[in-house]
């Protein structure tokens, strides 16, 4: 059971919006609270949204299929 939880955790070390590096303490807060405000760009980082979004590679393939 502990192994399943390790696989599901998403580790983010930078802001997905501006790329600003998160401190180790901010990473801990993000893993516990699942949401954090970036101090650099004030973007709200929500882990649940990041985990649910499809990978970027899949988006480009789907767009290519729609254009054909």
Buried (B, 14 or more C-beta within 10 A) or exposed (E): EEEEEEEEEEEBEBBEEEEEEBEEEBBEBBBEEBEBEBEBEEBEBBBEEEEEEEEEEEEEEEEEEEEE
